[in-house]
Amino acid sequence: MPRRLPEKTRNAPRRPRRFGSQSRFRPSRPFLQSRPVKENQEIEVLIDDIGSKGDGIAKLEGYLIFVPRSKIGERVRVKIRSVSEKFAVAERVA
């Protein structure tokens, strides 16, 4: 036979979960923030890192931009090809 909890704990009101200063979840950007780049826009970026597939990664206001065929430390002029929620893909402009 299953054990029952005492009556006072069974009907106790639950505390609501708090999402604020005490929460572990902290987004790096506000949720509905607009993307800093648009398709077909040309910008100059500095490659900060290399991705797992060998693409260069640039950051613009915390937004990732993947640039194929680039190396860390390069400053390149790119044209944005596609934009998604978390990142954009660009190509080098000759």
PyMOL Python script that loads the backbone (N, CA, C, O; Angstrom):
from pymol import cmd

cmd.read_pdbstr("""\
ATOM      1  N   MET A   1       0.844  -1.167   0.000  1.00  0.00           N
ATOM      2  CA  MET A   1       0.000   0.000   0.000  1.00  0.00           C
ATOM      3  C   MET A   1       0.900   1.245   0.000  1.00  0.00           C
ATOM      4  O   MET A   1       1.835   1.327   0.797  1.00  0.00           O
ATOM      5  N   PRO A   2       0.621   2.230  -0.902  1.00  0.00           N
ATOM      6  CA  PRO A   2       1.480   3.419  -0.980  1.00  0.00           C
ATOM      7  C   PRO A   2       1.363   4.298   0.252  1.00  0.00           C
ATOM      8  O   PRO A   2       0.308   4.389   0.880  1.00  0.00           O
ATOM      9  N   ARG A   3       2.453   4.927   0.574  1.00  0.00           N
ATOM     10  CA  ARG A   3       2.482   5.817   1.722  1.00  0.00           C
ATOM     11  C   ARG A   3       1.882   7.157   1.343  1.00  0.00           C
ATOM     12  O   ARG A   3       2.142   7.656   0.248  1.00  0.00           O
ATOM     13  N   ARG A   4       1.094   7.745   2.209  1.00  0.00           N
ATOM     14  CA  ARG A   4       0.455   9.028   1.934  1.00  0.00           C
ATOM     15  C   ARG A   4       1.196  10.151   2.637  1.00  0.00           C
ATOM     16  O   ARG A   4       1.747   9.967   3.722  1.00  0.00           O
ATOM     17  N   LEU A   5       1.200  11.321   2.002  1.00  0.00           N
ATOM     18  CA  LEU A   5       1.827  12.483   2.610  1.00  0.00           C
ATOM     19  C   LEU A   5       0.921  13.045   3.700  1.00  0.00           C
ATOM     20  O   LEU A   5      -0.295  12.851   3.660  1.00  0.00           O
ATOM     21  N   PRO A   6       1.510  13.742   4.677  1.00  0.00           N
ATOM     22  CA  PRO A   6       0.678  14.376   5.692  1.00  0.00           C
ATOM     23  C   PRO A   6      -0.275  15.388   5.054  1.00  0.00           C
ATOM     24  O   PRO A   6       0.035  15.974   4.017  1.00  0.00           O
ATOM     25  N   GLU A   7      -1.397  15.582   5.663  1.00  0.00           N
ATOM     26  CA  GLU A   7      -2.465  16.435   5.127  1.00  0.00           C
ATOM     27  C   GLU A   7      -1.987  17.863   4.863  1.00  0.00           C
ATOM     28  O   GLU A   7      -2.351  18.439   3.837  1.00  0.00           O
ATOM     29  N   LYS A   8      -1.182  18.455   5.753  1.00  0.00           N
ATOM     30  CA  LYS A   8      -0.785  19.850   5.581  1.00  0.00           C
ATOM     31  C   LYS A   8       0.164  20.047   4.393  1.00  0.00           C
ATOM     32  O   LYS A   8       0.164  21.126   3.801  1.00  0.00           O
ATOM     33  N   THR A   9       0.966  19.053   4.028  1.00  0.00           N
ATOM     34  CA  THR A   9       1.836  19.221   2.855  1.00  0.00           C
ATOM     35  C   THR A   9       1.106  18.897   1.554  1.00  0.00           C
ATOM     36  O   THR A   9       1.497  19.383   0.493  1.00  0.00           O
ATOM     37  N   ARG A  10       0.077  18.101   1.617  1.00  0.00           N
ATOM     38  CA  ARG A  10      -0.663  17.729   0.414  1.00  0.00           C
ATOM     39  C   ARG A  10      -1.425  18.915  -0.178  1.00  0.00           C
ATOM     40  O   ARG A  10      -1.522  19.030  -1.400  1.00  0.00           O
ATOM     41  N   ASN A  11      -1.947  19.768   0.634  1.00  0.00           N
ATOM     42  CA  ASN A  11      -2.771  20.887   0.163  1.00  0.00           C
ATOM     43  C   ASN A  11      -2.056  22.233   0.268  1.00  0.00           C
ATOM     44  O   ASN A  11      -2.684  23.283   0.133  1.00  0.00           O
ATOM     45  N   ALA A  12      -0.761  22.205   0.504  1.00  0.00           N
ATOM     46  CA  ALA A  12      -0.012  23.457   0.643  1.00  0.00           C
ATOM     47  C   ALA A  12       0.075  24.161  -0.713  1.00  0.00           C
ATOM     48  O   ALA A  12       0.291  23.515  -1.738  1.00  0.00           O
ATOM     49  N   PRO A  13      -0.093  25.491  -0.716  1.00  0.00           N
ATOM     50  CA  PRO A  13       0.016  26.207  -1.996  1.00  0.00           C
ATOM     51  C   PRO A  13       1.456  26.190  -2.496  1.00  0.00           C
ATOM     52  O   PRO A  13       2.405  26.247  -1.715  1.00  0.00           O
ATOM     53  N   ARG A  14       1.593  26.110  -3.811  1.00  0.00           N
ATOM     54  CA  ARG A  14       2.924  26.097  -4.402  1.00  0.00           C
ATOM     55  C   ARG A  14       3.399  27.513  -4.648  1.00  0.00           C
ATOM     56  O   ARG A  14       2.611  28.400  -4.976  1.00  0.00           O
ATOM     57  N   ARG A  15       4.704  27.716  -4.484  1.00  0.00           N
ATOM     58  CA  ARG A  15       5.290  29.021  -4.793  1.00  0.00           C
ATOM     59  C   ARG A  15       5.462  29.130  -6.299  1.00  0.00           C
ATOM     60  O   ARG A  15       5.894  28.171  -6.938  1.00  0.00           O
ATOM     61  N   PRO A  16       5.137  30.268  -6.872  1.00  0.00           N
ATOM     62  CA  PRO A  16       5.338  30.405  -8.320  1.00  0.00           C
ATOM     63  C   PRO A  16       6.826  30.456  -8.652  1.00  0.00           C
ATOM     64  O   PRO A  16       7.641  30.949  -7.873  1.00  0.00           O
ATOM     65  N   ARG A  17       7.156  29.930  -9.838  1.00  0.00           N
ATOM     66  CA  ARG A  17       8.549  29.981 -10.264  1.00  0.00           C
ATOM     67  C   ARG A  17       8.909  31.408 -10.621  1.00  0.00           C
ATOM     68  O   ARG A  17       8.093  32.150 -11.169  1.00  0.00           O
ATOM     69  N   ARG A  18      10.137  31.785 -10.307  1.00  0.00           N
ATOM     70  CA  ARG A  18      10.567  33.160 -10.564  1.00  0.00           C
ATOM     71  C   ARG A  18      11.579  33.181 -11.683  1.00  0.00           C
ATOM     72  O   ARG A  18      12.566  32.446 -11.656  1.00  0.00           O
ATOM     73  N   PHE A  19      11.333  34.024 -12.664  1.00  0.00           N
ATOM     74  CA  PHE A  19      12.290  34.241 -13.729  1.00  0.00           C
ATOM     75  C   PHE A  19      12.720  35.684 -13.626  1.00  0.00           C
ATOM     76  O   PHE A  19      11.991  36.582 -14.047  1.00  0.00           O
ATOM     77  N   GLY A  20      13.846  35.910 -13.093  1.00  0.00           N
ATOM     78  CA  GLY A  20      14.327  37.269 -12.892  1.00  0.00           C
ATOM     79  C   GLY A  20      15.768  37.217 -12.462  1.00  0.00           C
ATOM     80  O   GLY A  20      16.587  36.507 -13.046  1.00  0.00           O
ATOM     81  N   SER A  21      16.060  37.966 -11.451  1.00  0.00           N
ATOM     82  CA  SER A  21      17.445  38.058 -11.014  1.00  0.00           C
ATOM     83  C   SER A  21      17.940  36.748 -10.404  1.00  0.00           C
ATOM     84  O   SER A  21      19.147  36.510 -10.354  1.00  0.00           O
ATOM     85  N   GLN A  22      17.020  35.894  -9.939  1.00  0.00           N
ATOM     86  CA  GLN A  22      17.433  34.655  -9.307  1.00  0.00           C
ATOM     87  C   GLN A  22      17.441  33.480 -10.279  1.00  0.00           C
ATOM     88  O   GLN A  22      17.764  32.358  -9.888  1.00  0.00           O
ATOM     89  N   SER A  23      17.100  33.716 -11.508  1.00  0.00           N
ATOM     90  CA  SER A  23      17.012  32.651 -12.486  1.00  0.00           C
ATOM     91  C   SER A  23      18.365  32.347 -13.107  1.00  0.00           C
ATOM     92  O   SER A  23      19.211  33.234 -13.218  1.00  0.00           O
ATOM     93  N   ARG A  24      18.577  31.102 -13.510  1.00  0.00           N
ATOM     94  CA  ARG A  24      19.792  30.725 -14.211  1.00  0.00           C
ATOM     95  C   ARG A  24      19.697  31.058 -15.689  1.00  0.00           C
ATOM     96  O   ARG A  24      20.723  31.196 -16.356  1.00  0.00           O
ATOM     97  N   PHE A  25      18.503  31.189 -16.206  1.00  0.00           N
ATOM     98  CA  PHE A  25      18.297  31.458 -17.625  1.00  0.00           C
ATOM     99  C   PHE A  25      18.446  32.942 -17.897  1.00  0.00           C
ATOM    100  O   PHE A  25      17.628  33.748 -17.454  1.00  0.00           O
ATOM    101  N   ARG A  26      19.492  33.299 -18.627  1.00  0.00           N
ATOM    102  CA  ARG A  26      19.721  34.695 -18.978  1.00  0.00           C
ATOM    103  C   ARG A  26      20.090  34.776 -20.448  1.00  0.00           C
ATOM    104  O   ARG A  26      21.208  34.423 -20.821  1.00  0.00           O
ATOM    105  N   PRO A  27      19.183  35.227 -21.279  1.00  0.00           N
ATOM    106  CA  PRO A  27      19.522  35.312 -22.696  1.00  0.00           C
ATOM    107  C   PRO A  27      20.583  36.366 -22.950  1.00  0.00           C
ATOM    108  O   PRO A  27      20.652  37.373 -22.245  1.00  0.00           O
ATOM    109  N   SER A  28      21.427  36.126 -23.980  1.00  0.00           N
ATOM    110  CA  SER A  28      22.486  37.077 -24.290  1.00  0.00           C
ATOM    111  C   SER A  28      21.927  38.318 -24.982  1.00  0.00           C
ATOM    112  O   SER A  28      22.518  39.396 -24.909  1.00  0.00           O
ATOM    113  N   ARG A  29      20.786  38.159 -25.653  1.00  0.00           N
ATOM    114  CA  ARG A  29      20.133  39.289 -26.325  1.00  0.00           C
ATOM    115  C   ARG A  29      18.655  39.259 -25.949  1.00  0.00           C
ATOM    116  O   ARG A  29      18.132  38.188 -25.640  1.00  0.00           O
ATOM    117  N   PRO A  30      17.975  40.380 -25.964  1.00  0.00           N
ATOM    118  CA  PRO A  30      16.534  40.352 -25.741  1.00  0.00           C
ATOM    119  C   PRO A  30      15.855  39.516 -26.816  1.00  0.00           C
ATOM    120  O   PRO A  30      16.358  39.431 -27.936  1.00  0.00           O
ATOM    121  N   PHE A  31      14.721  38.897 -26.496  1.00  0.00           N
ATOM    122  CA  PHE A  31      14.077  37.948 -27.379  1.00  0.00           C
ATOM    123  C   PHE A  31      13.685  38.514 -28.735  1.00  0.00           C
ATOM    124  O   PHE A  31      14.039  37.919 -29.752  1.00  0.00           O
ATOM    125  N   LEU A  32      12.998  39.593 -28.798  1.00  0.00           N
ATOM    126  CA  LEU A  32      12.483  40.090 -30.058  1.00  0.00           C
ATOM    127  C   LEU A  32      13.338  41.199 -30.642  1.00  0.00           C
ATOM    128  O   LEU A  32      12.823  42.110 -31.290  1.00  0.00           O
ATOM    129  N   GLN A  33      14.624  41.127 -30.419  1.00  0.00           N
ATOM    130  CA  GLN A  33      15.531  42.133 -30.953  1.00  0.00           C
ATOM    131  C   GLN A  33      15.693  41.912 -32.453  1.00  0.00           C
ATOM    132  O   GLN A  33      15.799  40.776 -32.915  1.00  0.00           O
ATOM    133  N   SER A  34      15.710  42.998 -33.202  1.00  0.00           N
ATOM    134  CA  SER A  34      15.876  42.868 -34.642  1.00  0.00           C
ATOM    135  C   SER A  34      17.302  42.432 -34.967  1.00  0.00           C
ATOM    136  O   SER A  34      18.231  42.691 -34.202  1.00  0.00           O
ATOM    137  N   ARG A  35      17.463  41.773 -36.098  1.00  0.00           N
ATOM    138  CA  ARG A  35      18.783  41.312 -36.516  1.00  0.00           C
ATOM    139  C   ARG A  35      19.595  42.499 -37.018  1.00  0.00           C
ATOM    140  O   ARG A  35      19.040  43.380 -37.675  1.00  0.00           O
ATOM    141  N   PRO A  36      20.895  42.548 -36.728  1.00  0.00           N
ATOM    142  CA  PRO A  36      21.702  43.711 -37.134  1.00  0.00           C
ATOM    143  C   PRO A  36      22.073  43.732 -38.614  1.00  0.00           C
ATOM    144  O   PRO A  36      22.639  44.718 -39.087  1.00  0.00           O
ATOM    145  N   VAL A  37      21.766  42.662 -39.359  1.00  0.00           N
ATOM    146  CA  VAL A  37      22.085  42.619 -40.793  1.00  0.00           C
ATOM    147  C   VAL A  37      20.852  42.239 -41.599  1.00  0.00           C
ATOM    148  O   VAL A  37      19.899  41.662 -41.075  1.00  0.00           O
ATOM    149  N   LYS A  38      20.890  42.573 -42.887  1.00  0.00           N
ATOM    150  CA  LYS A  38      19.801  42.222 -43.805  1.00  0.00           C
ATOM    151  C   LYS A  38      20.403  41.525 -45.012  1.00  0.00           C
ATOM    152  O   LYS A  38      21.595  41.667 -45.284  1.00  0.00           O
ATOM    153  N   GLU A  39      19.592  40.779 -45.730  1.00  0.00           N
ATOM    154  CA  GLU A  39      20.070  40.103 -46.936  1.00  0.00           C
ATOM    155  C   GLU A  39      20.548  41.118 -47.963  1.00  0.00           C
ATOM    156  O   GLU A  39      19.991  42.209 -48.084  1.00  0.00           O
ATOM    157  N   ASN A  40      21.587  40.742 -48.700  1.00  0.00           N
ATOM    158  CA  ASN A  40      22.218  41.552 -49.746  1.00  0.00           C
ATOM    159  C   ASN A  40      22.912  42.809 -49.217  1.00  0.00           C
ATOM    160  O   ASN A  40      23.291  43.675 -50.005  1.00  0.00           O
ATOM    161  N   GLN A  41      23.080  42.922 -47.925  1.00  0.00           N
ATOM    162  CA  GLN A  41      23.790  44.057 -47.343  1.00  0.00           C
ATOM    163  C   GLN A  41      25.293  43.771 -47.386  1.00  0.00           C
ATOM    164  O   GLN A  41      25.715  42.643 -47.131  1.00  0.00           O
ATOM    165  N   GLU A  42      26.094  44.775 -47.706  1.00  0.00           N
ATOM    166  CA  GLU A  42      27.545  44.625 -47.708  1.00  0.00           C
ATOM    167  C   GLU A  42      28.114  45.322 -46.477  1.00  0.00           C
ATOM    168  O   GLU A  42      27.820  46.488 -46.215  1.00  0.00           O
ATOM    169  N   ILE A  43      28.938  44.582 -45.723  1.00  0.00           N
ATOM    170  CA  ILE A  43      29.556  45.137 -44.518  1.00  0.00           C
ATOM    171  C   ILE A  43      30.993  44.639 -44.429  1.00  0.00           C
ATOM    172  O   ILE A  43      31.367  43.683 -45.109  1.00  0.00           O
ATOM    173  N   GLU A  44      31.786  45.279 -43.602  1.00  0.00           N
ATOM    174  CA  GLU A  44      33.151  44.839 -43.342  1.00  0.00           C
ATOM    175  C   GLU A  44      33.194  44.259 -41.938  1.00  0.00           C
ATOM    176  O   GLU A  44      32.743  44.892 -40.983  1.00  0.00           O
ATOM    177  N   VAL A  45      33.744  43.040 -41.813  1.00  0.00           N
ATOM    178  CA  VAL A  45      33.784  42.351 -40.521  1.00  0.00           C
ATOM    179  C   VAL A  45      35.187  41.839 -40.243  1.00  0.00           C
ATOM    180  O   VAL A  45      36.009  41.713 -41.150  1.00  0.00           O
ATOM    181  N   LEU A  46      35.445  41.547 -38.978  1.00  0.00           N
ATOM    182  CA  LEU A  46      36.705  40.960 -38.538  1.00  0.00           C
ATOM    183  C   LEU A  46      36.421  39.521 -38.124  1.00  0.00           C
ATOM    184  O   LEU A  46      35.543  39.279 -37.295  1.00  0.00           O
ATOM    185  N   ILE A  47      37.142  38.578 -38.684  1.00  0.00           N
ATOM    186  CA  ILE A  47      36.936  37.159 -38.370  1.00  0.00           C
ATOM    187  C   ILE A  47      37.545  36.867 -36.999  1.00  0.00           C
ATOM    188  O   ILE A  47      38.746  37.042 -36.792  1.00  0.00           O
ATOM    189  N   ASP A  48      36.698  36.417 -36.062  1.00  0.00           N
ATOM    190  CA  ASP A  48      37.118  36.158 -34.685  1.00  0.00           C
ATOM    191  C   ASP A  48      37.466  34.703 -34.413  1.00  0.00           C
ATOM    192  O   ASP A  48      38.314  34.410 -33.572  1.00  0.00           O
ATOM    193  N   ASP A  49      36.807  33.785 -35.131  1.00  0.00           N
ATOM    194  CA  ASP A  49      36.906  32.377 -34.784  1.00  0.00           C
ATOM    195  C   ASP A  49      36.691  31.534 -36.034  1.00  0.00           C
ATOM    196  O   ASP A  49      36.326  32.053 -37.089  1.00  0.00           O
ATOM    197  N   ILE A  50      36.921  30.228 -35.908  1.00  0.00           N
ATOM    198  CA  ILE A  50      36.676  29.284 -36.994  1.00  0.00           C
ATOM    199  C   ILE A  50      35.615  28.293 -36.516  1.00  0.00           C
ATOM    200  O   ILE A  50      35.698  27.770 -35.405  1.00  0.00           O
ATOM    201  N   GLY A  51      34.617  28.041 -37.367  1.00  0.00           N
ATOM    202  CA  GLY A  51      33.554  27.102 -37.037  1.00  0.00           C
ATOM    203  C   GLY A  51      33.989  25.658 -37.226  1.00  0.00           C
ATOM    204  O   GLY A  51      35.101  25.397 -37.685  1.00  0.00           O
ATOM    205  N   SER A  52      33.114  24.718 -36.875  1.00  0.00           N
ATOM    206  CA  SER A  52      33.438  23.297 -36.956  1.00  0.00           C
ATOM    207  C   SER A  52      33.625  22.824 -38.393  1.00  0.00           C
ATOM    208  O   SER A  52      34.312  21.828 -38.618  1.00  0.00           O
ATOM    209  N   LYS A  53      33.039  23.504 -39.364  1.00  0.00           N
ATOM    210  CA  LYS A  53      33.188  23.126 -40.771  1.00  0.00           C
ATOM    211  C   LYS A  53      34.256  23.949 -41.482  1.00  0.00           C
ATOM    212  O   LYS A  53      34.394  23.852 -42.701  1.00  0.00           O
ATOM    213  N   GLY A  54      35.014  24.757 -40.742  1.00  0.00           N
ATOM    214  CA  GLY A  54      36.105  25.514 -41.320  1.00  0.00           C
ATOM    215  C   GLY A  54      35.743  26.924 -41.758  1.00  0.00           C
ATOM    216  O   GLY A  54      36.603  27.649 -42.256  1.00  0.00           O
ATOM    217  N   ASP A  55      34.499  27.325 -41.586  1.00  0.00           N
ATOM    218  CA  ASP A  55      34.092  28.678 -41.950  1.00  0.00           C
ATOM    219  C   ASP A  55      34.567  29.673 -40.898  1.00  0.00           C
ATOM    220  O   ASP A  55      34.637  29.350 -39.712  1.00  0.00           O
ATOM    221  N   GLY A  56      34.890  30.879 -41.341  1.00  0.00           N
ATOM    222  CA  GLY A  56      35.235  31.933 -40.406  1.00  0.00           C
ATOM    223  C   GLY A  56      33.978  32.461 -39.731  1.00  0.00           C
ATOM    224  O   GLY A  56      32.910  32.485 -40.343  1.00  0.00           O
ATOM    225  N   ILE A  57      34.094  32.881 -38.484  1.00  0.00           N
ATOM    226  CA  ILE A  57      32.958  33.407 -37.730  1.00  0.00           C
ATOM    227  C   ILE A  57      33.264  34.838 -37.313  1.00  0.00           C
ATOM    228  O   ILE A  57      34.285  35.110 -36.681  1.00  0.00           O
ATOM    229  N   ALA A  58      32.374  35.740 -37.671  1.00  0.00           N
ATOM    230  CA  ALA A  58      32.467  37.128 -37.231  1.00  0.00           C
ATOM    231  C   ALA A  58      31.272  37.404 -36.338  1.00  0.00           C
ATOM    232  O   ALA A  58      30.219  36.785 -36.493  1.00  0.00           O
ATOM    233  N   LYS A  59      31.432  38.331 -35.404  1.00  0.00           N
ATOM    234  CA  LYS A  59      30.322  38.695 -34.510  1.00  0.00           C
ATOM    235  C   LYS A  59      30.018  40.169 -34.681  1.00  0.00           C
ATOM    236  O   LYS A  59      30.918  41.008 -34.710  1.00  0.00           O
ATOM    237  N   LEU A  60      28.741  40.467 -34.793  1.00  0.00           N
ATOM    238  CA  LEU A  60      28.279  41.836 -34.913  1.00  0.00           C
ATOM    239  C   LEU A  60      27.144  42.010 -33.915  1.00  0.00           C
ATOM    240  O   LEU A  60      26.051  41.483 -34.126  1.00  0.00           O
ATOM    241  N   GLU A  61      27.389  42.747 -32.821  1.00  0.00           N
ATOM    242  CA  GLU A  61      26.422  42.945 -31.742  1.00  0.00           C
ATOM    243  C   GLU A  61      25.947  41.614 -31.169  1.00  0.00           C
ATOM    244  O   GLU A  61      24.772  41.466 -30.834  1.00  0.00           O
ATOM    245  N   GLY A  62      26.860  40.641 -31.054  1.00  0.00           N
ATOM    246  CA  GLY A  62      26.517  39.329 -30.510  1.00  0.00           C
ATOM    247  C   GLY A  62      25.868  38.396 -31.512  1.00  0.00           C
ATOM    248  O   GLY A  62      25.535  37.263 -31.163  1.00  0.00           O
ATOM    249  N   TYR A  63      25.678  38.832 -32.737  1.00  0.00           N
ATOM    250  CA  TYR A  63      25.041  38.050 -33.798  1.00  0.00           C
ATOM    251  C   TYR A  63      26.142  37.399 -34.634  1.00  0.00           C
ATOM    252  O   TYR A  63      27.097  38.076 -35.015  1.00  0.00           O
ATOM    253  N   LEU A  64      26.030  36.107 -34.925  1.00  0.00           N
ATOM    254  CA  LEU A  64      27.065  35.381 -35.639  1.00  0.00           C
ATOM    255  C   LEU A  64      26.904  35.516 -37.143  1.00  0.00           C
ATOM    256  O   LEU A  64      25.793  35.456 -37.669  1.00  0.00           O
ATOM    257  N   ILE A  65      28.026  35.699 -37.829  1.00  0.00           N
ATOM    258  CA  ILE A  65      28.044  35.745 -39.289  1.00  0.00           C
ATOM    259  C   ILE A  65      29.108  34.754 -39.752  1.00  0.00           C
ATOM    260  O   ILE A  65      30.283  34.904 -39.417  1.00  0.00           O
ATOM    261  N   PHE A  66      28.701  33.741 -40.523  1.00  0.00           N
ATOM    262  CA  PHE A  66      29.610  32.732 -41.043  1.00  0.00           C
ATOM    263  C   PHE A  66      30.114  33.167 -42.412  1.00  0.00           C
ATOM    264  O   PHE A  66      29.332  33.519 -43.295  1.00  0.00           O
ATOM    265  N   VAL A  67      31.441  33.135 -42.572  1.00  0.00           N
ATOM    266  CA  VAL A  67      32.070  33.549 -43.824  1.00  0.00           C
ATOM    267  C   VAL A  67      32.986  32.416 -44.298  1.00  0.00           C
ATOM    268  O   VAL A  67      34.024  32.176 -43.680  1.00  0.00           O
ATOM    269  N   PRO A  68      32.623  31.711 -45.387  1.00  0.00           N
ATOM    270  CA  PRO A  68      33.483  30.632 -45.887  1.00  0.00           C
ATOM    271  C   PRO A  68      34.811  31.167 -46.424  1.00  0.00           C
ATOM    272  O   PRO A  68      34.907  32.321 -46.840  1.00  0.00           O
ATOM    273  N   ARG A  69      35.825  30.315 -46.408  1.00  0.00           N
ATOM    274  CA  ARG A  69      37.157  30.618 -46.944  1.00  0.00           C
ATOM    275  C   ARG A  69      37.779  31.863 -46.317  1.00  0.00           C
ATOM    276  O   ARG A  69      38.265  32.742 -47.029  1.00  0.00           O
ATOM    277  N   SER A  70      37.764  31.939 -45.013  1.00  0.00           N
ATOM    278  CA  SER A  70      38.397  33.065 -44.326  1.00  0.00           C
ATOM    279  C   SER A  70      39.179  32.554 -43.118  1.00  0.00           C
ATOM    280  O   SER A  70      38.910  31.468 -42.605  1.00  0.00           O
ATOM    281  N   LYS A  71      40.144  33.347 -42.674  1.00  0.00           N
ATOM    282  CA  LYS A  71      41.023  32.959 -41.572  1.00  0.00           C
ATOM    283  C   LYS A  71      40.852  33.915 -40.398  1.00  0.00           C
ATOM    284  O   LYS A  71      40.373  35.038 -40.556  1.00  0.00           O
ATOM    285  N   ILE A  72      41.250  33.452 -39.225  1.00  0.00           N
ATOM    286  CA  ILE A  72      41.170  34.276 -38.020  1.00  0.00           C
ATOM    287  C   ILE A  72      42.052  35.507 -38.191  1.00  0.00           C
ATOM    288  O   ILE A  72      43.186  35.405 -38.661  1.00  0.00           O
ATOM    289  N   GLY A  73      41.533  36.660 -37.812  1.00  0.00           N
ATOM    290  CA  GLY A  73      42.284  37.902 -37.872  1.00  0.00           C
ATOM    291  C   GLY A  73      42.092  38.686 -39.159  1.00  0.00           C
ATOM    292  O   GLY A  73      42.513  39.839 -39.239  1.00  0.00           O
ATOM    293  N   GLU A  74      41.474  38.097 -40.156  1.00  0.00           N
ATOM    294  CA  GLU A  74      41.248  38.810 -41.414  1.00  0.00           C
ATOM    295  C   GLU A  74      40.125  39.830 -41.270  1.00  0.00           C
ATOM    296  O   GLU A  74      39.132  39.582 -40.585  1.00  0.00           O
ATOM    297  N   ARG A  75      40.288  40.959 -41.911  1.00  0.00           N
ATOM    298  CA  ARG A  75      39.208  41.943 -42.010  1.00  0.00           C
ATOM    299  C   ARG A  75      38.727  41.856 -43.456  1.00  0.00           C
ATOM    300  O   ARG A  75      39.455  42.203 -44.387  1.00  0.00           O
ATOM    301  N   VAL A  76      37.483  41.384 -43.633  1.00  0.00           N
ATOM    302  CA  VAL A  76      36.969  41.133 -44.985  1.00  0.00           C
ATOM    303  C   VAL A  76      35.666  41.892 -45.217  1.00  0.00           C
ATOM    304  O   VAL A  76      34.897  42.157 -44.293  1.00  0.00           O
ATOM    305  N   ARG A  77      35.451  42.228 -46.476  1.00  0.00           N
ATOM    306  CA  ARG A  77      34.186  42.840 -46.893  1.00  0.00           C
ATOM    307  C   ARG A  77      33.301  41.702 -47.388  1.00  0.00           C
ATOM    308  O   ARG A  77      33.700  40.937 -48.266  1.00  0.00           O
ATOM    309  N   VAL A  78      32.095  41.590 -46.823  1.00  0.00           N
ATOM    310  CA  VAL A  78      31.202  40.476 -47.144  1.00  0.00           C
ATOM    311  C   VAL A  78      29.830  40.978 -47.587  1.00  0.00           C
ATOM    312  O   VAL A  78      29.425  42.102 -47.293  1.00  0.00           O
ATOM    313  N   LYS A  79      29.134  40.100 -48.303  1.00  0.00           N
ATOM    314  CA  LYS A  79      27.751  40.357 -48.698  1.00  0.00           C
ATOM    315  C   LYS A  79      26.898  39.274 -48.044  1.00  0.00           C
ATOM    316  O   LYS A  79      27.159  38.083 -48.217  1.00  0.00           O
ATOM    317  N   ILE A  80      25.887  39.685 -47.299  1.00  0.00           N
ATOM    318  CA  ILE A  80      25.038  38.756 -46.561  1.00  0.00           C
ATOM    319  C   ILE A  80      24.153  38.004 -47.558  1.00  0.00           C
ATOM    320  O   ILE A  80      23.437  38.622 -48.346  1.00  0.00           O
ATOM    321  N   ARG A  81      24.203  36.669 -47.520  1.00  0.00           N
ATOM    322  CA  ARG A  81      23.405  35.838 -48.426  1.00  0.00           C
ATOM    323  C   ARG A  81      22.106  35.363 -47.786  1.00  0.00           C
ATOM    324  O   ARG A  81      21.054  35.415 -48.424  1.00  0.00           O
ATOM    325  N   SER A  82      22.159  34.904 -46.543  1.00  0.00           N
ATOM    326  CA  SER A  82      20.934  34.453 -45.870  1.00  0.00           C
ATOM    327  C   SER A  82      20.986  34.846 -44.401  1.00  0.00           C
ATOM    328  O   SER A  82      22.051  34.880 -43.785  1.00  0.00           O
ATOM    329  N   VAL A  83      19.824  35.139 -43.862  1.00  0.00           N
ATOM    330  CA  VAL A  83      19.702  35.581 -42.469  1.00  0.00           C
ATOM    331  C   VAL A  83      18.709  34.664 -41.769  1.00  0.00           C
ATOM    332  O   VAL A  83      17.611  34.427 -42.273  1.00  0.00           O
ATOM    333  N   SER A  84      19.097  34.148 -40.601  1.00  0.00           N
ATOM    334  CA  SER A  84      18.177  33.344 -39.797  1.00  0.00           C
ATOM    335  C   SER A  84      18.060  33.951 -38.406  1.00  0.00           C
ATOM    336  O   SER A  84      18.577  35.039 -38.150  1.00  0.00           O
ATOM    337  N   GLU A  85      17.393  33.259 -37.530  1.00  0.00           N
ATOM    338  CA  GLU A  85      17.135  33.776 -36.182  1.00  0.00           C
ATOM    339  C   GLU A  85      18.420  34.029 -35.397  1.00  0.00           C
ATOM    340  O   GLU A  85      18.545  35.049 -34.719  1.00  0.00           O
ATOM    341  N   LYS A  86      19.380  33.095 -35.489  1.00  0.00           N
ATOM    342  CA  LYS A  86      20.572  33.181 -34.650  1.00  0.00           C
ATOM    343  C   LYS A  86      21.856  33.498 -35.404  1.00  0.00           C
ATOM    344  O   LYS A  86      22.850  33.874 -34.784  1.00  0.00           O
ATOM    345  N   PHE A  87      21.861  33.356 -36.722  1.00  0.00           N
ATOM    346  CA  PHE A  87      23.096  33.581 -37.464  1.00  0.00           C
ATOM    347  C   PHE A  87      22.786  33.972 -38.903  1.00  0.00           C
ATOM    348  O   PHE A  87      21.657  33.845 -39.377  1.00  0.00           O
ATOM    349  N   ALA A  88      23.827  34.454 -39.581  1.00  0.00           N
ATOM    350  CA  ALA A  88      23.733  34.802 -40.996  1.00  0.00           C
ATOM    351  C   ALA A  88      24.889  34.131 -41.735  1.00  0.00           C
ATOM    352  O   ALA A  88      25.927  33.828 -41.148  1.00  0.00           O
ATOM    353  N   VAL A  89      24.687  33.903 -43.038  1.00  0.00           N
ATOM    354  CA  VAL A  89      25.736  33.341 -43.883  1.00  0.00           C
ATOM    355  C   VAL A  89      26.080  34.403 -44.917  1.00  0.00           C
ATOM    356  O   VAL A  89      25.194  34.989 -45.538  1.00  0.00           O
ATOM    357  N   ALA A  90      27.379  34.645 -45.097  1.00  0.00           N
ATOM    358  CA  ALA A  90      27.833  35.672 -46.010  1.00  0.00           C
ATOM    359  C   ALA A  90      28.867  35.106 -46.963  1.00  0.00           C
ATOM    360  O   ALA A  90      29.398  34.017 -46.745  1.00  0.00           O
ATOM    361  N   GLU A  91      29.150  35.856 -48.028  1.00  0.00           N
ATOM    362  CA  GLU A  91      30.237  35.479 -48.929  1.00  0.00           C
ATOM    363  C   GLU A  91      31.159  36.677 -49.116  1.00  0.00           C
ATOM    364  O   GLU A  91      30.733  37.828 -49.021  1.00  0.00           O
ATOM    365  N   ARG A  92      32.408  36.391 -49.380  1.00  0.00           N
ATOM    366  CA  ARG A  92      33.391  37.461 -49.555  1.00  0.00           C
ATOM    367  C   ARG A  92      33.116  38.238 -50.835  1.00  0.00           C
ATOM    368  O   ARG A  92      32.691  37.669 -51.840  1.00  0.00           O
ATOM    369  N   VAL A  93      33.361  39.537 -50.786  1.00  0.00           N
ATOM    370  CA  VAL A  93      33.244  40.383 -51.970  1.00  0.00           C
ATOM    371  C   VAL A  93      34.662  40.614 -52.470  1.00  0.00           C
ATOM    372  O   VAL A  93      35.548  41.002 -51.708  1.00  0.00           O
ATOM    373  N   ALA A  94      34.864  40.368 -53.762  1.00  0.00           N
ATOM    374  CA  ALA A  94      36.211  40.493 -54.327  1.00  0.00           C
ATOM    375  C   ALA A  94      36.680  41.922 -54.383  1.00  0.00           C
ATOM    376  O   ALA A  94      37.794  42.189 -54.833  1.00  0.00           O
TER     377      ALA A  94
END
""", "prot")
cmd.dss("prot")
cmd.show_as("cartoon", "prot")
cmd.util.cbc("prot")
cmd.orient("prot")
